[in-house]
Amino acid sequence: MKEFLKKHIYKLLIISLVFNLIGFLYVAKKIYYIKLYASNDFVSNQYVSILNYDSLPADAEIDKTFLLNTLVEKFDYNSYLEIGQGKAENNFNRIKCKIRIGVDPEPSCNAAYCLTSDDFFKLNKSTFDLIFVDGLHHKDQVYRDIINSLNCLNKNGTIVVHDCNPENEATQIVPQKEEIWTGDVWKAWVKLRSEKNDVEMFVLNTNGCGIIRVGEQKTIIVPDSLTYRYLSENRDYLLNLKSANDFLIYLKKN
Ligand SMILES: C[S@@+](CC[C@H](N)C(=O)[O-])C[C@H]1O[C@@H](n2cnc3c(N)ncnc32)[C@H](O)[C@@H]1O
């Protein structure tokens, strides 16, 4: 034993040093994220992913950019399409994908494709890992944007749909009257929930973003005419709401 220790003492010391260093880094990382979370800064730090947390409080907010970057990290995504790019510095420029394509008919947005989403999809031949649907918030347009997005989504890809969960009736009226406005995106969402059994769909109750991935769901039965009252009475059933923590558990399982 003594002989063995004499011969291998340096190797043993190096191995123990490496293990100590790994342990130290692990603990330091945990402390960093706990502090970040406690400082409430984690939402605004859009380069951090929720995967760094073991659990999240039920009311944790997940900013849209934070959510998109979490998906990029989780599934190692390379290509990103944003329908309705808006001002690039608000979200588009912050997405950590190698390939980013923006579509927006408003010239001041300087999108790579200064077109409506319908015109873009007519000419598009590329496919994408992650698609953010955030263009014209009218039900028929959103419905077309989602169907067109499904047709150019890579295997294991994800579609994120903004503004699926309006807080009150006024914010979802079309045409827009309120400054804070979701439009009637939720009606497109509910229609798809009633039609498509070959995808999984849920909405994060923390930020109203809808997630669509190839999979399966039990289609829901809904009336032909959708009213806000019907939504407010059946929100969970219609949207399939998930809390931030359930979403974290979902990501860790997939
Ligand atoms: C809510 S803003 C987008 C915000 C942006 N995605 C962000 O996260 O900062 C909606 C954008 O959709 C664009 N838009 C309007 N009609 C559109 C259409 N038919 N196709 C694509 N984009 C459209 C508008 O010009 C506007 O910039």
The ligand as a Gaussian input file, in Angstrom:
#p B3LYP/6-31G(d) Opt

LIG

0 1
 C      -46.024000      42.736000     -31.711000
 S      -45.025000      43.327000     -32.970000
 C      -43.671000      42.233000     -32.976000
 C      -42.749000      42.330000     -31.807000
 C      -41.495000      41.507000     -31.923000
 N      -41.762000      40.138000     -32.324000
 C      -40.768000      41.494000     -30.596000
 O      -40.792000      40.463000     -29.901000
 O      -40.167000      42.503000     -30.243000
 C      -45.900000      42.785000     -34.408000
 C      -45.169000      43.039000     -35.708000
 O      -45.886000      42.340000     -36.729000
 C      -45.729000      43.070000     -37.911000
 N      -46.768000      42.669000     -38.863000
 C      -47.980000      43.236000     -39.100000
 N      -48.624000      42.561000     -40.066000
 C      -47.819000      41.532000     -40.436000
 C      -47.938000      40.486000     -41.376000
 N      -49.022000      40.346000     -42.143000
 N      -46.901000      39.605000     -41.504000
 C      -45.810000      39.735000     -40.721000
 N      -45.642000      40.702000     -39.804000
 C      -46.635000      41.593000     -39.660000
 C      -45.821000      44.525000     -37.485000
 O      -45.199000      45.378000     -38.403000
 C      -45.117000      44.492000     -36.124000
 O      -43.776000      44.900000     -36.228000

